Amino acid sequence: MKKYSVLIIDDHETVIMALEKILRPDYTVFAALNGSEGIRLAEKYLPDVILLDIMMLEMDGYAVLAELKKSDPTKSIPVIFLTALTSDADEEKGLLLGAVDYIVKPFSPAIVKLRLTNQIKILDQIRTIEKLSLSDQLTGLPNRRAFEERIKIEWARAIREQTPISILITDIDKFKDYNDTYGHLQGDAVLQAIGKAFSNVLKRPADFIARWGGEEFITVLPNTNSAGALDIAEQIRKSAEATKIHSKSDIISNITVSIGVNAQESPCGKLEDFFHGADVALYDAKRIGRNCVCLYSPNPVINDNL
């Protein structure tokens, strides 16, 4: 069973020790004795919940919370204030800044556990909803929205670090004809099978495949140059071609795909142009007869396996 993680930020070692004793049997616990260290640990470990003191030297809890909310990786982490401040005004200020709960010192171990349990339940519900909203229900792959979020991150990182990045747009050949011949349920089986074909090829954790819509799939390959992207695209093409689709009438069909590739060794410019290059390459692959891979360039490189 997964152990959730909690970050304690408090400038009193005795408080941290007491909370660790309460929480360690059930949680992975990180601790910081000041606000700046707490922010660093939050960004490093991305804990599920943060317990944050308000009255600390150098940087108080309100300032820490404000900094956490500014950062994309940490802004959604639930923060529970754990403080000796007892006025309604203090509690209101904390909640307005974005804290999810407020526990007054001296604290009851049972109350701390219950408040944490409640936040974990809420967190699980939110994560389930987010997962459903970012998944394609038919193939189980991430959907277009998920890809658009991921590609922005990967594109920005590639530009910042000047590492190569590649994108593949894959289209199932003559999918409409297949649907018209065998029906939409059989077409769904094709989409699921092609999704599995991608999974058989893409093994690196950073590679990200999504269903783009209809019969199109899209893939981002971070830290991958044109030669590497063409090799992966060709593996996908072969995996799709080798897939056998069985219909209810025992008819076995072979499915092929066309793939457009765009790769940038030293990324720059607009993300829209990066997409456009892959689209142009996909059009070229379909124009020359399908079941092939094309690399975007003034003189496209073609792996033709008709």
N, C-alpha and C positions, 0 to 999 in steps of 0.2 A: 504494500500500500504506500502511495506517495506521501512523503513528509513535506508539509508546507513549511515555508521559511518566514521568520520574523526578524526584523532588524530593530534593536533597542538603541535609542539615542538619548543618553542621559549623562549628566556630568557628575553623578554620584555613583561610585563603584558599588556601594552597598545596595543601591536600588537595582543596578544591573545584576548583581549576584543573586538577589532575591527573585528577580524575574526569570533569570536563567534556571534557577532551581524549580520554579513553577512550570516552565515551558519546555525545557529540554527533553523530557520523556516523550512529548508529542510533536515537537517542532524542531527544525534546524534553526539555530539561533545565532545571529551575528550581533555585535555590540560595538558602539562607538561612544567615546567620552566627551565629544564636542560636535558641534553642528557641521563644520567643514569635513571632518572625518566621516560623519554620518552620511553626508551627501555623496562622498567618494564611494563608500561601501554600497549605498543604494544603487549607484550607477554600475558598480562592478557586479553585484550579486542579484539585483532586481528581485528583492524579497517580495513575498506575497502580501505582507502587511508590515507597517512600520509603527512602533510605539515611540512616541516623541514627547520629551519633556519640553516645557515652555521656558522656564526660568533657567537659562544657562548663560555662562560667561561668554564674551566675545560675540556669539551669534545665538540669539534666542530662538525658540521653537517656531515662532511666527515667521522669522526670516528664513529658517530652514525649509519650512513648508512652501513658502513663496518660491524659493529656488527649485525645489522638487517639481513644482507645477510648471516651471518654465521649460523643463527638459522633457523632450518627447519620450525617452525611455522610462522616466520615473513619474510622469505626470498622472498616470492612472493608478499608481500604487495606493491602496487605502491607508490613510494615516489616522491613527488614534492618538489624541493628546492624552498624556498621563502626567498630571500636574497637581501642585498644591494650591493653585489658584482656584478659588471657589465661587467667584461672583458670576452672575448671569452675563454680565458684559464680557468677561473673559471667555466664557463658553461661546457666546454669540460670535465674538471675533474669530475664534478658532474655526467654528463651523462655516462662517462666511468665507474664510480663506480656502476652505475645501476639505477640512478634516471630516472624517466620517463618524467619529464618536469622540467622547470626552470622559475620561475616568479621573476621579479625584483621589489624590494621595491623602492619607495612607490608604492603600488599596486592599481590597479583599482578593485573595488568590482565586476564589470561585468566580468572582465578578470578572476578573481579567480573562479567565479561561472562557467564560460564557460570551463575553463581548468579542473575543477573537473568533470563537466558533461561529458566531452570527455573521461576522465579516467574511469568513471563509465560505460559508454557504452562499452568501450574496455574490461573492467573487466567482464561485463555480457556476452559478446561474448566468452571470454576465458572460463568462467565457464560453459557455455552451451556446448562448444566443449568438455571440460573435462568430463562433466556429460555423454555425449553421448559415449565417449571413455571408460567410466568405467561402462556402463550399458549393460545388456543383452536385446536386442531389443524385443525378444519374450516374456520373462516373466516379464520384467521390474525390475528384481532384479539386484544387482551389478554383474559384470562379474568376470572372473578369475583374471584379472589384478587388479581390485579393491580389491579383497580378498587378493591377495599376498601383496599388500601395507598395508592393515589393519592388517593382521596376524603378520607382522614384528613388528608393533607398539605394539600390544597386548602382543606378546611373550616377547619383551624386557621389557615391563612394569611389566609383571608377574614375570620375573626373578629378576628385580630390587627391587620390593616390596615384593617378595616371597608370592604372592597370588595365589590361585589355578586357573587353566585354563583348559578348555576342548575343544575338537574339535569333530565334527560329520561329517562323510562322508555318504551321503545317495544316494542309487542307486534305480531307479525304476525297479521293478522286471519284467523280461521278456519283456522289452520294445521293443526290436527288433521284437519279435513275434507279439506284438500289432501293430507296424507300418506295418509289412508285411500283417497283416490281414485287417486292417482298413484304411491304407494309412497314408501318412506323415502329412496331414492337421489334421487328428484326433490325430495323435501323438503329434502335436503342442498343441492341446487342453489339452492333458494330462499334458504336461510340465507346461502349464499355471495354470492348476488346482492344481498341486503339489506345485507350487510356492505360491499359495494362502493358501494352507494348512499350509505351514511354517509360513506365516504371521498371521494365526489364533492362533498360539502357541507362537511365539517369541514376547513378549511384552516389554522386558526391552530394553532401548535405547542402551545399550552397546552390546547386542547380534547382531551378524552380519552374515547374510545368503547370499550366492552367488550361481549362477549357475556355476558349476566347468567345465562343458563341457558335450555334449551329454545328457545322462539321469542322470548325477550325480550332486548333490548339496552338498555344504560344508558350515559348520557353525562353528564359533568360539564363545565360551561362556566364557567371562572373569569372574574371581572371582567365578568360579563354580567348585565344587568338583565332584567326580565320581557319588555320589548318585544323586546330582542335575542334572548332565548331562544325566544319565540314565532315570530319570523322564521326562526330556524335550524330549529326544529321543523317549520315549514311547508315549508321547502325540502326537508327530509328526507322528509316525507310525499309531496310531489310527485315527488321522485326515485324513491321506492319505487313509486309508482303508475305511473310511466312505464317501469318495468322490465318487459321481456318475458321470460318464462320458457318455453323451448322443451323439450318432452318428446321422448322417442325416437319417439313416434308423430306428431311434428310438430304437436302441439296447443300453441297459444300461450296462456299464462295471464297474467292481470294479478294482481298482488299488491298489497294495500293494508296499511297499518299504522295503528294507533292510538297516540297519544303523549300521555303525561301529563307536565306541566311544573310544576316548583316553583321559584320564584325568591325570593331574599331580597336586598333592597337593603342592609340593615344586619344581617349574619348574627349570630345569637345562638342560644342554646338547644342542644338535643341533635341530633346528627347523625341519630339514629333518627327524630326528628320530621320532619327534612328529607326523608328517604326516604319516610316515611309520606305526606306531602303529595303527592309525585309519584305514589305508588300510588293515592291517592284520585282524583287527576286522571285517571289512566289508566282507572280504573273508570268514571268519568263519560264519558270518550270512547267506551268500548265500549258503555256503557248507551244512549247516544243514537244509536247506529247504526254506529259504527266509521268508519275512514277520516277521522279528524279529529284536531285538537289541542285539548287542554283545559289551562287554567292553573288551578292550585290556588288557590282563594279561596272565601270564603263564597258568592259569586255567580260561578261559573266563567265565564271568557271562552272562547268557543268559535269556532274557525275551522272551519266546517262545509262540506265540499266533496263532499257526496254527489251 
